[in-house]
Amino acid sequence: NDGTFIDTLTVATGYYSLSDGKNNTLIYLDKGNTVNINFDANDFENTLEFSGVGSEISNYLFIKNKKYKEIAGEGTDIYLLEEAAYKSKINEIKTASEELLNATEGVSEDFKKKEKRNLYYSYLGFVDKYQLYHSHYAKKEDFKVSDDFLKELETIEYNSEEDFLFSSNYENLVNAHYQKEARKLADQDSIQNDIAFLKIAAGINNETIKNKLVYLNSKYNITYTDQLEDFYSLFMAASTNEEHKKEITESYNKLKTVSKGQPSPKFENYENFNGGTTSLDDLKGKFVYVDVWATWCGPCKAEIPSLKEVEAKYHNKNIEFVSISVDVEKDYEKWKTMVKEEDLKGIQLFSDKNWKSDFVTGYLIKGIPRFILIDPNGNIVNSNAPRPSSEKLIKL
């Protein structure tokens, strides 16, 4: 009645995300902690309080995040700064965080030692992404950082298991390093990036680092790869984690059922924006190009102009263009409004159970936009068809 509840959680020591569906914050939990969390959902930033045994680190993390916003400002403005001003700003963030950490009582020296390294890795992460982010947000397409800007990145050792397990900033730097190496190999050997990454990652000496990176990069990439057999073989050879191997094998076996020539999973009686319902079987006798999207998905919306062009090019030919929204029920009106305002063409459908629909799970879709081409007999031509903006689509 008074809005409180208590629960006992079985957790591994480390960071967790606490969310009420609208607000979220990072918390740190350890066995034996009794952490009291109190906040007003309508004024989260100003009312969140942690108390009790083991609450000190969570308090520090919350205040650190507020401090970051205070110094960096809202949104992406920090990436508009020129090199010197940017470095000065990220140094200021690092220094302020260190001062806050030193002033926090009740935190072990061991945590402080690791967190100081984490703050340094956070700083290096900002250094590493500056060129890409500044180029994008400042709209300088050919922007390159000066010769010595990235010099500090040369200090990183990429094989610290302790830092990898403790610091997501370090994990991101390690992942970025091997992604760069993979792109070099892909260019050199004219192979796909996902295949190149598995080949590069297989050579990582530390088993913990190798297993996690190989798994994280395979979990989604296996659903996108053009070379399923090669991808799966390389993953199985690289990983020594039995749980990961089991999960990826399940994905592999499912993906084989949606390979070229196999019958397509079906959608049935999806609501049609123009009225009534539509099923895949209604479209038999025609090719069907399916776009799985959502109103909140930026890359999906970026494809709309190209999709309209392709639809116009093939209008009145033996092909239907079907867009399936996987928006949740509460965004139903948002979907209807966007279809109308954007004047979306083709057949516009609303999925019956968003991400859990039989069609979406049948194709093992884990990211959108996703495009699929089905032949007039209802068999798969390509379960990972090129996007409308790709020249490969017209060729297909």
C-alpha positions as CSV (number, residue, x, y, z in Angstrom):
1,N,0.0,0.0,0.0
2,D,2.8,2.4,0.7
3,G,4.6,1.6,-2.6
4,T,7.5,-0.4,-1.1
5,F,8.8,-3.9,-1.8
6,I,11.7,-6.1,-0.8
7,D,13.4,-9.0,-2.7
8,T,16.4,-11.3,-2.3
9,L,18.5,-11.6,-5.4
10,T,21.1,-14.3,-6.3
11,V,23.7,-12.3,-8.1
12,A,27.4,-12.4,-9.2
13,T,29.3,-9.5,-7.8
14,G,29.3,-6.6,-10.3
15,Y,27.3,-4.0,-12.2
16,Y,23.6,-4.2,-12.9
17,S,21.0,-1.9,-14.5
18,L,18.1,-0.8,-12.4
19,S,15.0,0.3,-14.4
20,D,11.4,1.0,-13.7
21,G,10.6,1.0,-17.4
22,K,11.2,4.8,-17.7
23,N,14.1,5.7,-15.5
24,N,17.3,3.7,-15.1
25,T,20.6,3.8,-13.3
26,L,23.7,1.6,-12.8
27,I,24.0,-0.2,-9.5
28,Y,26.7,-2.3,-8.0
29,L,25.8,-5.4,-6.0
30,D,27.8,-7.9,-3.9
31,K,26.8,-10.9,-1.8
32,G,25.7,-9.9,1.7
33,N,24.6,-6.4,0.7
34,T,21.3,-4.9,1.9
35,V,20.7,-2.0,-0.4
36,N,17.8,0.3,0.1
37,I,16.7,2.2,-3.0
38,N,14.2,5.1,-2.8
39,F,13.0,7.4,-5.5
40,D,10.0,9.3,-6.9
41,A,9.5,8.0,-10.4
42,N,8.3,11.5,-11.5
43,D,11.5,13.2,-10.4
44,F,14.1,10.4,-10.6
45,E,17.3,12.5,-11.0
46,N,16.6,14.6,-7.9
47,T,15.1,12.0,-5.6
48,L,17.1,8.8,-6.1
49,E,18.8,7.7,-2.8
50,F,20.8,4.6,-1.9
51,S,21.4,3.5,1.7
52,G,22.2,0.4,3.7
53,V,25.1,-2.1,3.6
54,G,26.9,-2.0,0.2
55,S,25.2,1.1,-1.1
56,E,28.3,3.3,-1.3
57,I,29.4,2.2,-4.8
58,S,25.9,2.6,-6.3
59,N,25.7,6.1,-4.8
60,Y,29.1,6.9,-6.4
61,L,28.0,5.6,-9.8
62,F,24.9,7.7,-9.7
63,I,26.7,10.9,-8.7
64,K,29.5,10.2,-11.2
65,N,26.9,10.0,-14.0
66,K,25.3,13.3,-12.9
67,K,28.8,14.9,-12.8
68,Y,29.4,13.7,-16.4
69,K,26.2,15.3,-17.6
70,E,27.1,18.5,-15.8
71,I,30.5,18.7,-17.5
72,A,29.8,17.2,-20.9
73,G,26.4,18.8,-21.4
74,E,23.4,17.2,-22.8
75,G,23.2,15.2,-26.0
76,T,26.2,15.0,-28.4
77,D,27.5,18.6,-28.2
78,I,30.8,17.4,-26.7
79,Y,31.7,15.8,-30.1
80,L,31.4,19.2,-31.8
81,L,34.4,20.5,-29.9
82,E,37.7,20.9,-31.7
83,E,40.6,18.5,-30.7
84,A,42.2,20.6,-27.9
85,A,38.9,21.6,-26.3
86,Y,37.6,18.0,-26.5
87,K,40.7,16.6,-24.8
88,S,40.5,19.2,-22.2
89,K,36.8,18.4,-21.6
90,I,37.3,14.6,-21.3
91,N,40.3,15.2,-19.0
92,E,38.0,17.4,-16.8
93,I,35.5,14.5,-16.6
94,K,38.2,12.0,-15.7
95,T,39.7,14.3,-13.0
96,A,36.2,15.2,-11.5
97,S,35.3,11.4,-11.3
98,E,38.6,10.6,-9.6
99,E,38.1,13.3,-7.0
100,L,34.6,12.0,-6.4
101,L,35.9,8.5,-6.0
102,N,38.6,9.5,-3.5
103,A,36.0,11.4,-1.5
104,T,33.6,8.4,-1.3
105,E,33.7,6.7,2.0
106,G,33.0,3.0,2.6
107,V,34.5,1.9,-0.7
108,S,37.3,-0.7,-0.6
109,E,40.8,0.2,-1.8
110,D,40.7,-2.7,-4.2
111,F,37.5,-1.2,-5.9
112,K,39.1,2.3,-6.0
113,K,42.2,0.9,-7.7
114,K,40.2,-0.9,-10.3
115,E,37.8,2.0,-10.8
116,K,40.7,4.5,-11.4
117,R,41.9,2.2,-14.2
118,N,38.3,2.1,-15.5
119,L,38.2,5.9,-15.5
120,Y,41.4,6.0,-17.6
121,Y,39.9,3.5,-20.0
122,S,36.8,5.6,-20.3
123,Y,39.0,8.6,-21.2
124,L,40.8,6.5,-23.8
125,G,37.4,5.3,-25.2
126,F,36.5,9.0,-25.7
127,V,39.9,9.5,-27.5
128,D,39.3,6.5,-29.7
129,K,35.8,7.5,-30.9
130,Y,36.5,11.2,-31.5
131,Q,37.3,11.0,-35.2
132,L,34.2,9.0,-36.1
133,Y,31.9,11.1,-33.8
134,H,33.3,14.5,-34.7
135,S,33.1,13.7,-38.4
136,H,29.5,12.7,-38.0
137,Y,28.1,15.3,-35.7
138,A,30.2,18.2,-37.0
139,K,29.3,17.1,-40.6
140,K,33.0,16.9,-41.7
141,E,33.0,13.9,-43.9
142,D,36.7,13.6,-44.5
143,F,37.8,14.7,-41.0
144,K,41.0,13.0,-39.7
145,V,42.5,13.6,-36.2
146,S,46.0,15.1,-36.0
147,D,49.0,12.7,-35.9
148,D,49.6,12.6,-32.2
149,F,45.9,12.7,-31.1
150,L,45.6,8.9,-30.7
151,K,49.1,8.5,-29.2
152,E,47.8,7.6,-25.7
153,L,46.0,4.5,-27.2
154,E,49.4,3.0,-27.8
155,T,49.8,2.5,-24.0
156,I,46.9,-0.1,-23.9
157,E,47.7,-3.8,-23.3
158,Y,44.8,-5.9,-24.6
159,N,45.2,-9.0,-22.5
160,S,44.2,-8.0,-18.9
161,E,41.6,-10.4,-17.8
162,E,41.0,-8.6,-14.5
163,D,40.3,-5.3,-16.3
164,F,38.2,-7.0,-19.0
165,L,35.9,-8.5,-16.3
166,F,35.7,-5.4,-14.2
167,S,35.6,-2.6,-16.8
168,S,33.1,-2.3,-19.7
169,N,35.2,0.6,-20.9
170,Y,38.2,-1.7,-21.2
171,E,36.1,-4.4,-22.9
172,N,34.9,-1.9,-25.4
173,L,38.5,-0.8,-26.2
174,V,39.6,-4.4,-26.6
175,N,36.7,-5.1,-28.9
176,A,37.3,-2.0,-30.9
177,H,41.0,-3.0,-31.3
178,Y,40.2,-6.4,-32.7
179,Q,37.4,-5.0,-34.9
180,K,40.0,-2.7,-36.5
181,E,42.4,-5.7,-37.0
182,A,39.5,-7.6,-38.6
183,R,38.7,-4.8,-41.0
184,K,42.4,-4.8,-42.1
185,L,42.2,-8.6,-42.7
186,A,38.9,-8.2,-44.6
187,D,40.4,-5.6,-46.9
188,Q,43.6,-7.6,-47.4
189,D,42.0,-10.9,-48.1
190,S,38.7,-9.6,-49.7
191,I,36.5,-11.4,-47.2
192,Q,33.5,-10.4,-45.2
193,N,34.0,-8.5,-41.9
194,D,32.2,-11.1,-39.7
195,I,34.4,-13.9,-41.1
196,A,37.5,-11.8,-40.6
197,F,36.6,-11.0,-37.0
198,L,36.3,-14.7,-36.1
199,K,39.7,-15.4,-37.7
200,I,41.4,-12.6,-35.8
201,A,39.7,-13.3,-32.5
202,A,40.7,-17.0,-32.7
203,G,44.3,-15.8,-32.2
204,I,43.6,-14.1,-28.8
205,N,45.7,-15.8,-26.1
206,N,43.5,-15.1,-23.1
207,E,40.6,-17.6,-23.2
208,T,38.2,-15.5,-21.1
209,I,38.6,-12.5,-23.4
210,K,38.5,-14.6,-26.6
211,N,35.4,-16.5,-25.6
212,K,33.4,-13.4,-24.7
213,L,34.3,-11.4,-27.8
214,V,33.7,-14.3,-30.1
215,Y,30.3,-14.9,-28.5
216,L,29.2,-11.3,-28.4
217,N,30.1,-10.8,-32.0
218,S,28.5,-14.1,-33.1
219,K,25.2,-13.9,-31.2
220,Y,23.8,-11.4,-33.7
221,N,26.2,-11.7,-36.6
222,I,25.2,-15.3,-37.2
223,T,21.7,-14.1,-38.1
224,Y,23.1,-11.7,-40.7
225,T,26.1,-13.6,-42.2
226,D,26.0,-14.6,-45.9
227,Q,28.3,-17.5,-45.2
228,L,26.5,-19.5,-42.5
229,E,28.5,-22.7,-42.8
230,D,31.9,-21.0,-42.7
231,F,30.8,-18.7,-39.9
232,Y,29.6,-21.5,-37.7
233,S,32.8,-23.6,-38.3
234,L,35.0,-20.7,-37.4
235,F,33.0,-19.9,-34.2
236,M,33.1,-23.5,-33.0
237,A,36.8,-23.7,-33.6
238,A,37.5,-20.5,-31.8
239,S,35.2,-20.9,-28.7
240,T,35.9,-23.2,-25.7
241,N,32.8,-22.1,-23.8
242,E,30.3,-25.0,-23.9
243,E,27.3,-22.8,-23.0
244,H,28.1,-20.4,-25.8
245,K,28.6,-23.2,-28.3
246,K,25.3,-24.8,-27.4
247,E,23.4,-21.4,-27.9
248,I,25.2,-20.7,-31.2
249,T,24.5,-24.2,-32.4
250,E,20.8,-23.8,-31.7
251,S,20.8,-20.6,-33.7
252,Y,22.8,-22.3,-36.6
253,N,20.3,-25.2,-36.7
254,K,17.3,-22.8,-36.8
255,L,18.9,-20.6,-39.5
256,K,19.5,-23.6,-41.7
257,T,15.7,-24.0,-41.8
258,V,15.4,-20.5,-43.4
259,S,18.2,-20.9,-46.0
260,K,17.6,-20.4,-49.7
261,G,14.9,-22.7,-51.1
262,Q,13.3,-23.5,-47.8
263,P,9.6,-22.7,-47.2
264,S,9.3,-19.3,-45.5
265,P,7.9,-19.0,-42.0
266,K,4.4,-17.4,-42.3
267,F,2.6,-14.4,-40.9
268,E,-1.2,-14.8,-40.6
269,N,-3.9,-12.3,-40.3
270,Y,-1.7,-9.2,-39.6
271,E,-3.7,-6.0,-39.5
272,N,-3.4,-4.1,-42.7
273,F,-3.2,-0.3,-42.5
274,N,-5.7,-0.1,-45.5
275,G,-8.2,-2.3,-43.7
276,G,-8.8,-6.0,-43.0
277,T,-5.9,-8.4,-42.5
278,T,-3.2,-10.0,-44.6
279,S,-1.4,-13.3,-44.5
280,L,1.6,-14.4,-46.4
281,D,-0.5,-17.1,-48.2
282,D,-2.7,-14.3,-49.7
283,L,0.4,-13.3,-51.7
284,K,1.2,-16.6,-53.3
285,G,2.0,-16.4,-57.0
286,K,4.1,-13.2,-56.4
287,F,7.5,-12.4,-55.2
288,V,7.4,-10.8,-51.7
289,Y,10.0,-8.3,-50.4
290,V,9.5,-8.0,-46.7
291,D,10.8,-5.1,-44.6
292,V,10.7,-5.8,-40.8
293,W,10.9,-2.4,-39.0
294,A,9.6,-0.2,-36.2
295,T,8.7,3.5,-35.7
296,W,11.5,4.0,-33.1
297,C,14.3,2.5,-35.4
298,G,16.5,5.2,-36.9
299,P,18.2,2.9,-39.5
300,C,14.7,1.6,-40.6
301,K,13.5,5.1,-41.2
302,A,16.6,6.0,-43.1
303,E,15.7,3.3,-45.7
304,I,12.2,4.7,-46.3
305,P,13.1,7.0,-49.3
306,S,15.1,4.2,-51.0
307,L,12.2,1.7,-50.3
308,K,9.8,4.1,-52.0
309,E,12.0,4.4,-55.0
310,V,12.4,0.6,-55.4
311,E,8.6,0.1,-54.9
312,A,7.9,2.7,-57.6
313,K,10.4,1.0,-60.0
314,Y,8.7,-2.4,-59.6
315,H,5.1,-1.1,-59.3
316,N,2.6,-3.3,-61.2
317,K,5.3,-6.1,-61.6
318,N,4.9,-9.5,-60.1
319,I,6.2,-8.5,-56.6
320,E,4.6,-7.2,-53.4
321,F,6.4,-4.9,-51.0
322,V,5.4,-5.7,-47.4
323,S,6.4,-3.7,-44.4
324,I,5.8,-5.4,-41.0
325,S,6.0,-3.2,-38.0
326,V,7.2,-4.9,-34.8
327,D,6.2,-1.9,-32.6
328,V,4.6,-2.9,-29.3
329,E,0.9,-2.5,-28.8
330,K,1.1,0.9,-27.0
331,D,2.8,2.4,-30.1
332,Y,0.0,1.2,-32.4
333,E,-1.3,4.8,-33.0
334,K,2.3,6.0,-33.5
335,W,2.6,3.4,-36.3
336,K,-0.7,4.5,-38.0
337,T,0.3,8.1,-37.8
338,M,3.8,7.5,-39.3
339,V,2.4,5.4,-42.2
340,K,0.0,8.2,-43.0
341,E,2.4,11.1,-42.6
342,E,5.3,9.5,-44.4
343,D,2.8,8.2,-47.1
344,L,4.4,4.8,-46.9
345,K,3.7,2.6,-49.9
346,G,3.3,-1.1,-50.4
347,I,1.4,-3.3,-47.9
348,Q,1.7,-1.9,-44.4
349,L,1.1,-4.5,-41.6
350,F,1.2,-4.5,-37.8
351,S,2.8,-7.7,-36.3
352,D,0.5,-9.7,-34.0
353,K,3.1,-10.1,-31.2
354,N,5.9,-7.7,-32.1
355,W,9.3,-9.4,-31.6
356,K,7.6,-12.6,-30.4
357,S,5.5,-13.2,-33.6
358,D,6.0,-16.6,-35.3
359,F,7.4,-14.8,-38.4
360,V,10.0,-12.9,-36.5
361,T,11.1,-15.8,-34.3
362,G,11.0,-18.1,-37.3
363,Y,13.6,-16.0,-39.0
364,L,15.6,-15.6,-35.8
365,I,15.5,-11.8,-36.2
366,K,17.5,-10.1,-33.5
367,G,18.0,-6.7,-35.1
368,I,16.2,-4.4,-37.5
369,P,15.8,-3.3,-40.3
370,R,15.7,-6.8,-41.8
371,F,14.8,-7.5,-45.4
372,I,13.6,-10.8,-46.8
373,L,12.8,-11.9,-50.4
374,I,10.3,-14.8,-50.9
375,D,9.5,-16.4,-54.2
376,P,6.0,-16.9,-55.8
377,N,5.8,-20.4,-54.2
378,G,6.4,-19.1,-50.7
379,N,10.0,-20.3,-50.6
380,I,13.0,-18.2,-49.5
381,V,15.1,-16.5,-52.1
382,N,17.2,-14.6,-49.5
383,S,16.5,-14.5,-45.7
384,N,18.9,-11.6,-45.4
385,A,18.2,-9.6,-48.5
386,P,20.1,-6.4,-49.4
387,R,18.6,-3.2,-48.1
388,P,16.7,-0.9,-50.5
389,S,19.6,1.6,-50.4
390,S,22.0,-1.1,-51.7
391,E,22.7,-1.6,-55.4
392,K,22.9,-5.3,-54.7
393,L,19.1,-5.4,-54.2
394,I,18.3,-4.4,-57.8
395,K,20.8,-7.0,-59.0
396,L,19.1,-9.6,-56.9
